[in-house]
Amino acid sequence: MAKRKSGLSLRTASCPSCGAVGSMREIVYGMPGRDFDFDKYIVGGCCVTEVDPDIGCVKCDWRGMCGECS
Ligand SMILES: [Zn+2]
């Protein structure tokens, strides 16, 4: 599988809530497909809110935007 180039490296980002490093995952909305990588992404569900978080923490369940973590 090809490595996806992203401006933000979630692998090295730390959670702004619990401080865990490497626990950040990209949130994908909708139904996960057969080849969905649960190790790399969080399922955001189909309920889209006014402000959709695009990343989340698998340790503390924090949800937020990419700009909030570094
Ligand atoms: Zn966290």
N, CA, C, O and the ligand as a Tripos MOL2 file, in Angstrom:
@<TRIPOS>MOLECULE
protein
  281   279    71     0     0
PROTEIN
NO_CHARGES

@<TRIPOS>ATOM
      1 N           0.8490   -1.1980    0.0000 N.3       1 MET1
      2 CA          0.0000    0.0000    0.0000 C.3       1 MET1
      3 C           0.8810    1.2430    0.0000 C.2       1 MET1
      4 O           1.8920    1.3030    0.7000 O.2       1 MET1
      5 N           0.4950    2.2080   -0.7740 N.am      2 ALA2
      6 CA          1.2820    3.4370   -0.8750 C.3       2 ALA2
      7 C           1.0880    4.2990    0.3570 C.2       2 ALA2
      8 O           0.0000    4.3710    0.9270 O.2       2 ALA2
      9 N           2.1420    4.9340    0.7420 N.am      3 LYS3
     10 CA          2.0690    5.8140    1.9000 C.3       3 LYS3
     11 C           1.3650    7.1010    1.5080 C.2       3 LYS3
     12 O           1.6950    7.7270    0.5010 O.2       3 LYS3
     13 N           0.4090    7.4750    2.3060 N.am      4 ARG4
     14 CA         -0.3200    8.7030    2.0080 C.3       4 ARG4
     15 C           0.4440    9.8920    2.5620 C.2       4 ARG4
     16 O           0.8140    9.9220    3.7360 O.2       4 ARG4
     17 N           0.6700   10.8590    1.7070 N.am      5 LYS5
     18 CA          1.4040   12.0460    2.1360 C.3       5 LYS5
     19 C           0.4570   13.0100    2.8100 C.2       5 LYS5
     20 O          -0.5420   13.4340    2.2280 O.2       5 LYS5
     21 N           0.7730   13.3450    4.0180 N.am      6 SER6
     22 CA         -0.0760   14.2590    4.7610 C.3       6 SER6
     23 C           0.7710   15.3550    5.3800 C.2       6 SER6
     24 O           1.9300   15.1430    5.7350 O.2       6 SER6
     25 N           0.1740   16.5210    5.5020 N.am      7 GLY7
     26 CA          0.9040   17.6290    6.0960 C.3       7 GLY7
     27 C           1.1640   17.4030    7.5690 C.2       7 GLY7
     28 O           2.1020   17.9470    8.1520 O.2       7 GLY7
     29 N           0.3180   16.5950    8.1470 N.am      8 LEU8
     30 CA          0.4700   16.3280    9.5710 C.3       8 LEU8
     31 C           0.7300   14.8460    9.7900 C.2       8 LEU8
     32 O           0.0250   13.9880    9.2590 O.2       8 LEU8
     33 N           1.7350   14.5710   10.5660 N.am      9 SER9
     34 CA          2.0340   13.1760   10.8580 C.3       9 SER9
     35 C           1.3380   12.7550   12.1390 C.2       9 SER9
     36 O           1.7750   13.0950   13.2390 O.2       9 SER9
     37 N           0.2530   12.0130   11.9890 N.am     10 LEU10
     38 CA         -0.5050   11.5970   13.1670 C.3      10 LEU10
     39 C           0.2570   10.5810   13.9940 C.2      10 LEU10
     40 O          -0.0090   10.4020   15.1820 O.2      10 LEU10
     41 N           1.2080    9.9160   13.3530 N.am     11 ARG11
     42 CA          1.9650    8.8830   14.0670 C.3      11 ARG11
     43 C           2.8280    9.4810   15.1670 C.2      11 ARG11
     44 O           3.1040    8.8450   16.1840 O.2      11 ARG11
     45 N           3.2460   10.7200   14.9350 N.am     12 THR12
     46 CA          4.1370   11.3450   15.9140 C.3      12 THR12
     47 C           3.4390   12.4550   16.6900 C.2      12 THR12
     48 O           4.0250   13.0780   17.5750 O.2      12 THR12
     49 N           2.1630   12.6930   16.3380 N.am     13 ALA13
     50 CA          1.4310   13.7490   17.0360 C.3      13 ALA13
     51 C           1.0190   13.2800   18.4250 C.2      13 ALA13
     52 O           0.7770   12.0950   18.6530 O.2      13 ALA13
     53 N           0.9470   14.2240   19.3370 N.am     14 SER14
     54 CA          0.5030   13.8680   20.6800 C.3      14 SER14
     55 C          -0.9070   14.3880   20.9110 C.2      14 SER14
     56 O          -1.3040   15.4200   20.3710 O.2      14 SER14
     57 N          -1.6400   13.6660   21.7110 N.am     15 CYS15
     58 CA         -3.0260   14.0240   21.9830 C.3      15 CYS15
     59 C          -3.0800   15.2660   22.8670 C.2      15 CYS15
     60 O          -2.4380   15.3020   23.9160 O.2      15 CYS15
     61 N          -3.8360   16.2830   22.4600 N.am     16 PRO16
     62 CA         -3.9550   17.4970   23.2730 C.3      16 PRO16
     63 C          -4.7240   17.2650   24.5620 C.2      16 PRO16
     64 O          -4.6890   18.0950   25.4700 O.2      16 PRO16
     65 N          -5.4170   16.1430   24.6410 N.am     17 SER17
     66 CA         -6.2250   15.8690   25.8290 C.3      17 SER17
     67 C          -5.4840   15.0080   26.8490 C.2      17 SER17
     68 O          -5.3630   15.3780   28.0160 O.2      17 SER17
     69 N          -4.9880   13.8490   26.3940 N.am     18 CYS18
     70 CA         -4.3470   12.9290   27.3350 C.3      18 CYS18
     71 C          -2.8370   12.8950   27.1690 C.2      18 CYS18
     72 O          -2.1250   12.3330   28.0010 O.2      18 CYS18
     73 N          -2.3480   13.5030   26.0840 N.am     19 GLY19
     74 CA         -0.9070   13.5870   25.9060 C.3      19 GLY19
     75 C          -0.2560   12.3530   25.3150 C.2      19 GLY19
     76 O           0.9650   12.3070   25.1640 O.2      19 GLY19
     77 N          -1.0530   11.3550   24.9810 N.am     20 ALA20
     78 CA         -0.5070   10.1300   24.4120 C.3      20 ALA20
     79 C           0.0820   10.4060   23.0230 C.2      20 ALA20
     80 O          -0.5020   11.1370   22.2230 O.2      20 ALA20
     81 N           1.2210    9.8220   22.7590 N.am     21 VAL21
     82 CA          1.8570   10.0100   21.4650 C.3      21 VAL21
     83 C           1.5630    8.8020   20.5750 C.2      21 VAL21
     84 O           1.6780    7.6520   20.9990 O.2      21 VAL21
     85 N           1.1840    9.0900   19.3460 N.am     22 GLY22
     86 CA          0.9210    8.0070   18.4010 C.3      22 GLY22
     87 C          -0.4660    7.4040   18.5170 C.2      22 GLY22
     88 O          -0.7480    6.3730   17.9060 O.2      22 GLY22
     89 N          -1.3290    8.0300   19.2880 N.am     23 SER23
     90 CA         -2.6890    7.4970   19.4410 C.3      23 SER23
     91 C          -3.6920    8.2370   18.5740 C.2      23 SER23
     92 O          -4.8840    7.9320   18.5900 O.2      23 SER23
     93 N          -3.2090    9.1990   17.8250 N.am     24 MET24
     94 CA         -4.1070    9.9810   16.9870 C.3      24 MET24
     95 C          -4.4310    9.2350   15.6990 C.2      24 MET24
     96 O          -3.5590    8.6410   15.0650 O.2      24 MET24
     97 N          -5.7120    9.2830   15.3300 N.am     25 ARG25
     98 CA         -6.1480    8.6350   14.0910 C.3      25 ARG25
     99 C          -7.0320    9.5840   13.3100 C.2      25 ARG25
    100 O          -7.7260   10.4310   13.8730 O.2      25 ARG25
    101 N          -6.9900    9.4220   12.0060 N.am     26 GLU26
    102 CA         -7.8750   10.1950   11.1540 C.3      26 GLU26
    103 C          -9.2780    9.6210   11.2560 C.2      26 GLU26
    104 O          -9.4510    8.4030   11.2590 O.2      26 GLU26
    105 N         -10.2790   10.4870   11.3390 N.am     27 ILE27
    106 CA        -11.6580   10.0220   11.4350 C.3      27 ILE27
    107 C         -12.2650    9.9600   10.0390 C.2      27 ILE27
    108 O         -12.2020   10.9210    9.2730 O.2      27 ILE27
    109 N         -12.8470    8.8190    9.7300 N.am     28 VAL28
    110 CA        -13.4870    8.6470    8.4310 C.3      28 VAL28
    111 C         -14.9830    8.4830    8.6510 C.2      28 VAL28
    112 O         -15.4180    7.6530    9.4490 O.2      28 VAL28
    113 N         -15.7640    9.2830    7.9340 N.am     29 TYR29
    114 CA        -17.2100    9.2360    8.1060 C.3      29 TYR29
    115 C         -17.8720    8.3020    7.0950 C.2      29 TYR29
    116 O         -17.3570    8.0650    6.0030 O.2      29 TYR29
    117 N         -18.9980    7.7950    7.4860 N.am     30 GLY30
    118 CA        -19.7170    6.8670    6.6210 C.3      30 GLY30
    119 C         -19.4440    5.4300    7.0260 C.2      30 GLY30
    120 O         -18.7850    5.1630    8.0300 O.2      30 GLY30
    121 N         -19.9500    4.5330    6.2450 N.am     31 MET31
    122 CA        -19.7680    3.1220    6.5350 C.3      31 MET31
    123 C         -18.3820    2.6660    6.0950 C.2      31 MET31
    124 O         -17.9730    2.9030    4.9590 O.2      31 MET31
    125 N         -17.6680    2.0140    6.9970 N.am     32 PRO32
    126 CA        -16.3440    1.5130    6.6250 C.3      32 PRO32
    127 C         -16.4550    0.3820    5.6170 C.2      32 PRO32
    128 O         -17.3280   -0.4790    5.7300 O.2      32 PRO32
    129 N         -15.5870    0.3870    4.6540 N.am     33 GLY33
    130 CA        -15.6080   -0.6580    3.6290 C.3      33 GLY33
    131 C         -14.9300   -1.9250    4.1130 C.2      33 GLY33
    132 O         -14.4470   -2.0040    5.2420 O.2      33 GLY33
    133 N         -14.9050   -2.9010    3.2450 N.am     34 ARG34
    134 CA        -14.3170   -4.1950    3.5880 C.3      34 ARG34
    135 C         -12.8330   -4.0740    3.9000 C.2      34 ARG34
    136 O         -12.2940   -4.7770    4.7560 O.2      34 ARG34
    137 N         -12.1870   -3.1550    3.1740 N.am     35 ASP35
    138 CA        -10.7440   -3.0110    3.3570 C.3      35 ASP35
    139 C         -10.4140   -1.8550    4.3000 C.2      35 ASP35
    140 O          -9.3090   -1.3130    4.2780 O.2      35 ASP35
    141 N         -11.3740   -1.4970    5.1130 N.am     36 PHE36
    142 CA        -11.1570   -0.3910    6.0500 C.3      36 PHE36
    143 C         -10.0620   -0.7590    7.0480 C.2      36 PHE36
    144 O         -10.0640   -1.8410    7.6340 O.2      36 PHE36
    145 N          -9.1370    0.1690    7.2190 N.am     37 ASP37
    146 CA         -8.0200   -0.0890    8.1230 C.3      37 ASP37
    147 C          -8.3250    0.4910    9.5040 C.2      37 ASP37
    148 O          -8.0950    1.6720    9.7640 O.2      37 ASP37
    149 N          -8.8420   -0.3580   10.3710 N.am     38 PHE38
    150 CA         -9.2350    0.0970   11.6990 C.3      38 PHE38
    151 C          -8.0310    0.4920   12.5470 C.2      38 PHE38
    152 O          -8.1640    1.1630   13.5700 O.2      38 PHE38
    153 N          -6.8680    0.0670   12.1050 N.am     39 ASP39
    154 CA         -5.6650    0.4090   12.8440 C.3      39 ASP39
    155 C          -5.2260    1.8380   12.5490 C.2      39 ASP39
    156 O          -4.5220    2.4640   13.3430 O.2      39 ASP39
    157 N          -5.6490    2.3380   11.4040 N.am     40 LYS40
    158 CA         -5.1940    3.6550   10.9800 C.3      40 LYS40
    159 C          -6.2580    4.7260   11.1080 C.2      40 LYS40
    160 O          -5.9540    5.9170   11.1860 O.2      40 LYS40
    161 N          -7.5260    4.2850   11.1290 N.am     41 TYR41
    162 CA         -8.5840    5.2900   11.1300 C.3      41 TYR41
    163 C          -9.6200    5.0130   12.2030 C.2      41 TYR41
    164 O          -9.7500    3.8930   12.6970 O.2      41 TYR41
    165 N         -10.3590    6.0680   12.5530 N.am     42 ILE42
    166 CA        -11.4880    5.9520   13.4640 C.3      42 ILE42
    167 C         -12.7560    6.1140   12.6350 C.2      42 ILE42
    168 O         -12.8300    6.9830   11.7660 O.2      42 ILE42
    169 N         -13.7400    5.2880   12.9010 N.am     43 VAL43
    170 CA        -15.0120    5.4430   12.2020 C.3      43 VAL43
    171 C         -15.8210    6.5310   12.8960 C.2      43 VAL43
    172 O         -16.1570    6.4110   14.0740 O.2      43 VAL43
    173 N         -16.1330    7.5960   12.1530 N.am     44 GLY44
    174 CA        -16.8420    8.7220   12.7390 C.3      44 GLY44
    175 C         -18.3400    8.5280   12.7380 C.2      44 GLY44
    176 O         -19.0640    9.2940   13.3740 O.2      44 GLY44
    177 N         -18.8140    7.5230   12.0390 N.am     45 GLY45
    178 CA        -20.2450    7.2910   11.9520 C.3      45 GLY45
    179 C         -20.8650    8.1430   10.8700 C.2      45 GLY45
    180 O         -20.1870    8.9330   10.2130 O.2      45 GLY45
    181 N         -22.1440    7.9760   10.6950 N.am     46 CYS46
    182 CA        -22.8090    8.6990    9.6140 C.3      46 CYS46
    183 C         -23.5250    9.9380   10.1250 C.2      46 CYS46
    184 O         -24.1370   10.6730    9.3500 O.2      46 CYS46
    185 N         -23.4470   10.1680   11.4260 N.am     47 CYS47
    186 CA        -24.0880   11.3500   11.9770 C.3      47 CYS47
    187 C         -23.1270   12.5280   11.8770 C.2      47 CYS47
    188 O         -22.2080   12.6670   12.6840 O.2      47 CYS47
    189 N         -23.3490   13.3600   10.8910 N.am     48 VAL48
    190 CA        -22.4630   14.5060   10.6900 C.3      48 VAL48
    191 C         -22.9920   15.7040   11.4630 C.2      48 VAL48
    192 O         -24.1300   16.1350   11.2780 O.2      48 VAL48
    193 N         -22.1560   16.2200   12.3140 N.am     49 THR49
    194 CA        -22.5560   17.3570   13.1340 C.3      49 THR49
    195 C         -22.1220   18.6590   12.4780 C.2      49 THR49
    196 O         -21.5380   18.6710   11.3950 O.2      49 THR49
    197 N         -22.4230   19.7410   13.1600 N.am     50 GLU50
    198 CA        -22.1000   21.0530   12.6120 C.3      50 GLU50
    199 C         -20.5980   21.2140   12.4390 C.2      50 GLU50
    200 O         -20.1200   21.7240   11.4250 O.2      50 GLU50
    201 N         -19.8730   20.7730   13.4410 N.am     51 VAL51
    202 CA        -18.4170   20.8110   13.3560 C.3      51 VAL51
    203 C         -17.9070   19.3750   13.3760 C.2      51 VAL51
    204 O         -17.9900   18.6870   14.3930 O.2      51 VAL51
    205 N         -17.3910   18.9460   12.2640 N.am     52 ASP52
    206 CA        -16.9180   17.5790   12.1820 C.3      52 ASP52
    207 C         -15.4490   17.4800   12.5760 C.2      52 ASP52
    208 O         -14.5760   18.0360   11.9100 O.2      52 ASP52
    209 N         -15.1910   16.7670   13.6620 N.am     53 PRO53
    210 CA        -13.7880   16.5410   13.9930 C.3      53 PRO53
    211 C         -13.1520   15.6540   12.9290 C.2      53 PRO53
    212 O         -13.8070   14.7470   12.4160 O.2      53 PRO53
    213 N         -11.9080   15.8970   12.5930 N.am     54 ASP54
    214 CA        -11.2940   15.0610   11.5680 C.3      54 ASP54
    215 C         -10.1890   14.1690   12.1130 C.2      54 ASP54
    216 O          -9.6530   13.3240   11.3970 O.2      54 ASP54
    217 N          -9.8570   14.3590   13.3670 N.am     55 ILE55
    218 CA         -8.9210   13.4360   13.9910 C.3      55 ILE55
    219 C          -9.4260   13.0750   15.3830 C.2      55 ILE55
    220 O         -10.2360   13.7930   15.9690 O.2      55 ILE55
    221 N          -8.9450   11.9790   15.8930 N.am     56 GLY56
    222 CA         -9.3730   11.5570   17.2100 C.3      56 GLY56
    223 C          -8.2890   10.7640   17.9090 C.2      56 GLY56
    224 O          -7.3160   10.3360   17.2880 O.2      56 GLY56
    225 N          -8.4660   10.5710   19.2080 N.am     57 CYS57
    226 CA         -7.5080    9.8150   20.0020 C.3      57 CYS57
    227 C          -8.1550    8.4830   20.3880 C.2      57 CYS57
    228 O          -9.2800    8.4510   20.8890 O.2      57 CYS57
    229 N          -7.4360    7.3900   20.1520 N.am     58 VAL58
    230 CA         -7.9940    6.0820   20.4630 C.3      58 VAL58
    231 C          -7.8590    5.7500   21.9470 C.2      58 VAL58
    232 O          -8.4490    4.7800   22.4250 O.2      58 VAL58
    233 N          -7.0970    6.5400   22.6630 N.am     59 LYS59
    234 CA         -6.8870    6.2570   24.0820 C.3      59 LYS59
    235 C          -7.9400    6.9220   24.9610 C.2      59 LYS59
    236 O          -8.4950    6.2920   25.8600 O.2      59 LYS59
    237 N          -8.2140    8.2090   24.6950 N.am     60 CYS60
    238 CA         -9.1340    8.9220   25.5840 C.3      60 CYS60
    239 C         -10.4250    9.3360   24.8790 C.2      60 CYS60
    240 O         -11.3000    9.9540   25.4850 O.2      60 CYS60
    241 N         -10.5390    8.9860   23.5780 N.am     61 ASP61
    242 CA        -11.7510    9.3050   22.8290 C.3      61 ASP61
    243 C         -11.8890   10.7890   22.5120 C.2      61 ASP61
    244 O         -12.9820   11.2620   22.2000 O.2      61 ASP61
    245 N         -10.8010   11.5090   22.5890 N.am     62 TRP62
    246 CA        -10.8420   12.9210   22.2190 C.3      62 TRP62
    247 C         -11.0940   13.0540   20.7270 C.2      62 TRP62
    248 O         -10.6060   12.2500   19.9330 O.2      62 TRP62
    249 N         -11.8560   14.0690   20.3490 N.am     63 ARG63
    250 CA        -12.0970   14.3410   18.9310 C.3      63 ARG63
    251 C         -11.7970   15.8050   18.6640 C.2      63 ARG63
    252 O         -12.1130   16.6720   19.4790 O.2      63 ARG63
    253 N         -11.1920   16.0710   17.5310 N.am     64 GLY64
    254 CA        -10.8920   17.4670   17.2310 C.3      64 GLY64
    255 C         -10.4150   17.6530   15.8160 C.2      64 GLY64
    256 O         -10.5080   16.7540   14.9810 O.2      64 GLY64
    257 N          -9.9020   18.8370   15.5640 N.am     65 MET65
    258 CA         -9.4170   19.1650   14.2470 C.3      65 MET65
    259 C          -7.8960   19.0490   14.2000 C.2      65 MET65
    260 O          -7.2120   19.1300   15.2210 O.2      65 MET65
    261 N          -7.3910   18.8570   12.9850 N.am     66 CYS66
    262 CA         -5.9630   18.6690   12.7930 C.3      66 CYS66
    263 C          -5.1520   19.8280   13.3770 C.2      66 CYS66
    264 O          -4.0610   19.6310   13.9130 O.2      66 CYS66
    265 N          -5.6980   21.0290   13.2660 N.am     67 GLY67
    266 CA         -4.9530   22.1970   13.7000 C.3      67 GLY67
    267 C          -4.7490   22.2640   15.2080 C.2      67 GLY67
    268 O          -3.9410   23.0500   15.7030 O.2      67 GLY67
    269 N          -5.4900   21.4320   15.9310 N.am     68 GLU68
    270 CA         -5.4160   21.5060   17.3830 C.3      68 GLU68
    271 C          -4.2670   20.7140   17.9790 C.2      68 GLU68
    272 O          -3.8850   20.9240   19.1300 O.2      68 GLU68
    273 N          -3.7230   19.8070   17.1890 N.am     69 CYS69
    274 CA         -2.6050   19.0300   17.7040 C.3      69 CYS69
    275 C          -1.3580   19.3320   16.8770 C.2      69 CYS69
    276 O          -1.4490   19.8280   15.7540 O.2      69 CYS69
    277 N          -0.2220   19.0360   17.4330 N.am     70 SER70
    278 CA          1.0170   19.2910   16.7000 C.3      70 SER70
    279 C           2.0260   18.2050   16.9650 C.2      70 SER70
    280 O           3.1350   18.2490   16.4320 O.2      70 SER70
    281 ZN         -6.0060   11.1940   24.0720 Zn       71 ZN71
@<TRIPOS>BOND
     1     1     2 1
     2     2     3 1
     3     3     4 2
     4     3     5 am
     5     5     6 1
     6     6     7 1
     7     7     8 2
     8     7     9 am
     9     9    10 1
    10    10    11 1
    11    11    12 2
    12    11    13 am
    13    13    14 1
    14    14    15 1
    15    15    16 2
    16    15    17 am
    17    17    18 1
    18    18    19 1
    19    19    20 2
    20    19    21 am
    21    21    22 1
    22    22    23 1
    23    23    24 2
    24    23    25 am
    25    25    26 1
    26    26    27 1
    27    27    28 2
    28    27    29 am
    29    29    30 1
    30    30    31 1
    31    31    32 2
    32    31    33 am
    33    33    34 1
    34    34    35 1
    35    35    36 2
    36    35    37 am
    37    37    38 1
    38    38    39 1
    39    39    40 2
    40    39    41 am
    41    41    42 1
    42    42    43 1
    43    43    44 2
    44    43    45 am
    45    45    46 1
    46    46    47 1
    47    47    48 2
    48    47    49 am
    49    49    50 1
    50    50    51 1
    51    51    52 2
    52    51    53 am
    53    53    54 1
    54    54    55 1
    55    55    56 2
    56    55    57 am
    57    57    58 1
    58    58    59 1
    59    59    60 2
    60    59    61 am
    61    61    62 1
    62    62    63 1
    63    63    64 2
    64    63    65 am
    65    65    66 1
    66    66    67 1
    67    67    68 2
    68    67    69 am
    69    69    70 1
    70    70    71 1
    71    71    72 2
    72    71    73 am
    73    73    74 1
    74    74    75 1
    75    75    76 2
    76    75    77 am
    77    77    78 1
    78    78    79 1
    79    79    80 2
    80    79    81 am
    81    81    82 1
    82    82    83 1
    83    83    84 2
    84    83    85 am
    85    85    86 1
    86    86    87 1
    87    87    88 2
    88    87    89 am
    89    89    90 1
    90    90    91 1
    91    91    92 2
    92    91    93 am
    93    93    94 1
    94    94    95 1
    95    95    96 2
    96    95    97 am
    97    97    98 1
    98    98    99 1
    99    99   100 2
   100    99   101 am
   101   101   102 1
   102   102   103 1
   103   103   104 2
   104   103   105 am
   105   105   106 1
   106   106   107 1
   107   107   108 2
   108   107   109 am
   109   109   110 1
   110   110   111 1
   111   111   112 2
   112   111   113 am
   113   113   114 1
   114   114   115 1
   115   115   116 2
   116   115   117 am
   117   117   118 1
   118   118   119 1
   119   119   120 2
   120   119   121 am
   121   121   122 1
   122   122   123 1
   123   123   124 2
   124   123   125 am
   125   125   126 1
   126   126   127 1
   127   127   128 2
   128   127   129 am
   129   129   130 1
   130   130   131 1
   131   131   132 2
   132   131   133 am
   133   133   134 1
   134   134   135 1
   135   135   136 2
   136   135   137 am
   137   137   138 1
   138   138   139 1
   139   139   140 2
   140   139   141 am
   141   141   142 1
   142   142   143 1
   143   143   144 2
   144   143   145 am
   145   145   146 1
   146   146   147 1
   147   147   148 2
   148   147   149 am
   149   149   150 1
   150   150   151 1
   151   151   152 2
   152   151   153 am
   153   153   154 1
   154   154   155 1
   155   155   156 2
   156   155   157 am
   157   157   158 1
   158   158   159 1
   159   159   160 2
   160   159   161 am
   161   161   162 1
   162   162   163 1
   163   163   164 2
   164   163   165 am
   165   165   166 1
   166   166   167 1
   167   167   168 2
   168   167   169 am
   169   169   170 1
   170   170   171 1
   171   171   172 2
   172   171   173 am
   173   173   174 1
   174   174   175 1
   175   175   176 2
   176   175   177 am
   177   177   178 1
   178   178   179 1
   179   179   180 2
   180   179   181 am
   181   181   182 1
   182   182   183 1
   183   183   184 2
   184   183   185 am
   185   185   186 1
   186   186   187 1
   187   187   188 2
   188   187   189 am
   189   189   190 1
   190   190   191 1
   191   191   192 2
   192   191   193 am
   193   193   194 1
   194   194   195 1
   195   195   196 2
   196   195   197 am
   197   197   198 1
   198   198   199 1
   199   199   200 2
   200   199   201 am
   201   201   202 1
   202   202   203 1
   203   203   204 2
   204   203   205 am
   205   205   206 1
   206   206   207 1
   207   207   208 2
   208   207   209 am
   209   209   210 1
   210   210   211 1
   211   211   212 2
   212   211   213 am
   213   213   214 1
   214   214   215 1
   215   215   216 2
   216   215   217 am
   217   217   218 1
   218   218   219 1
   219   219   220 2
   220   219   221 am
   221   221   222 1
   222   222   223 1
   223   223   224 2
   224   223   225 am
   225   225   226 1
   226   226   227 1
   227   227   228 2
   228   227   229 am
   229   229   230 1
   230   230   231 1
   231   231   232 2
   232   231   233 am
   233   233   234 1
   234   234   235 1
   235   235   236 2
   236   235   237 am
   237   237   238 1
   238   238   239 1
   239   239   240 2
   240   239   241 am
   241   241   242 1
   242   242   243 1
   243   243   244 2
   244   243   245 am
   245   245   246 1
   246   246   247 1
   247   247   248 2
   248   247   249 am
   249   249   250 1
   250   250   251 1
   251   251   252 2
   252   251   253 am
   253   253   254 1
   254   254   255 1
   255   255   256 2
   256   255   257 am
   257   257   258 1
   258   258   259 1
   259   259   260 2
   260   259   261 am
   261   261   262 1
   262   262   263 1
   263   263   264 2
   264   263   265 am
   265   265   266 1
   266   266   267 1
   267   267   268 2
   268   267   269 am
   269   269   270 1
   270   270   271 1
   271   271   272 2
   272   271   273 am
   273   273   274 1
   274   274   275 1
   275   275   276 2
   276   275   277 am
   277   277   278 1
   278   278   279 1
   279   279   280 2
@<TRIPOS>SUBSTRUCTURE
     1 MET1         2 RESIDUE 1 A MET
     2 ALA2         6 RESIDUE 1 A ALA
     3 LYS3        10 RESIDUE 1 A LYS
     4 ARG4        14 RESIDUE 1 A ARG
     5 LYS5        18 RESIDUE 1 A LYS
     6 SER6        22 RESIDUE 1 A SER
     7 GLY7        26 RESIDUE 1 A GLY
     8 LEU8        30 RESIDUE 1 A LEU
     9 SER9        34 RESIDUE 1 A SER
    10 LEU10       38 RESIDUE 1 A LEU
    11 ARG11       42 RESIDUE 1 A ARG
    12 THR12       46 RESIDUE 1 A THR
    13 ALA13       50 RESIDUE 1 A ALA
    14 SER14       54 RESIDUE 1 A SER
    15 CYS15       58 RESIDUE 1 A CYS
    16 PRO16       62 RESIDUE 1 A PRO
    17 SER17       66 RESIDUE 1 A SER
    18 CYS18       70 RESIDUE 1 A CYS
    19 GLY19       74 RESIDUE 1 A GLY
    20 ALA20       78 RESIDUE 1 A ALA
    21 VAL21       82 RESIDUE 1 A VAL
    22 GLY22       86 RESIDUE 1 A GLY
    23 SER23       90 RESIDUE 1 A SER
    24 MET24       94 RESIDUE 1 A MET
    25 ARG25       98 RESIDUE 1 A ARG
    26 GLU26      102 RESIDUE 1 A GLU
    27 ILE27      106 RESIDUE 1 A ILE
    28 VAL28      110 RESIDUE 1 A VAL
    29 TYR29      114 RESIDUE 1 A TYR
    30 GLY30      118 RESIDUE 1 A GLY
    31 MET31      122 RESIDUE 1 A MET
    32 PRO32      126 RESIDUE 1 A PRO
    33 GLY33      130 RESIDUE 1 A GLY
    34 ARG34      134 RESIDUE 1 A ARG
    35 ASP35      138 RESIDUE 1 A ASP
    36 PHE36      142 RESIDUE 1 A PHE
    37 ASP37      146 RESIDUE 1 A ASP
    38 PHE38      150 RESIDUE 1 A PHE
    39 ASP39      154 RESIDUE 1 A ASP
    40 LYS40      158 RESIDUE 1 A LYS
    41 TYR41      162 RESIDUE 1 A TYR
    42 ILE42      166 RESIDUE 1 A ILE
    43 VAL43      170 RESIDUE 1 A VAL
    44 GLY44      174 RESIDUE 1 A GLY
    45 GLY45      178 RESIDUE 1 A GLY
    46 CYS46      182 RESIDUE 1 A CYS
    47 CYS47      186 RESIDUE 1 A CYS
    48 VAL48      190 RESIDUE 1 A VAL
    49 THR49      194 RESIDUE 1 A THR
    50 GLU50      198 RESIDUE 1 A GLU
    51 VAL51      202 RESIDUE 1 A VAL
    52 ASP52      206 RESIDUE 1 A ASP
    53 PRO53      210 RESIDUE 1 A PRO
    54 ASP54      214 RESIDUE 1 A ASP
    55 ILE55      218 RESIDUE 1 A ILE
    56 GLY56      222 RESIDUE 1 A GLY
    57 CYS57      226 RESIDUE 1 A CYS
    58 VAL58      230 RESIDUE 1 A VAL
    59 LYS59      234 RESIDUE 1 A LYS
    60 CYS60      238 RESIDUE 1 A CYS
    61 ASP61      242 RESIDUE 1 A ASP
    62 TRP62      246 RESIDUE 1 A TRP
    63 ARG63      250 RESIDUE 1 A ARG
    64 GLY64      254 RESIDUE 1 A GLY
    65 MET65      258 RESIDUE 1 A MET
    66 CYS66      262 RESIDUE 1 A CYS
    67 GLY67      266 RESIDUE 1 A GLY
    68 GLU68      270 RESIDUE 1 A GLU
    69 CYS69      274 RESIDUE 1 A CYS
    70 SER70      278 RESIDUE 1 A SER
    71 ZN71       281 GROUP 0 **** ****
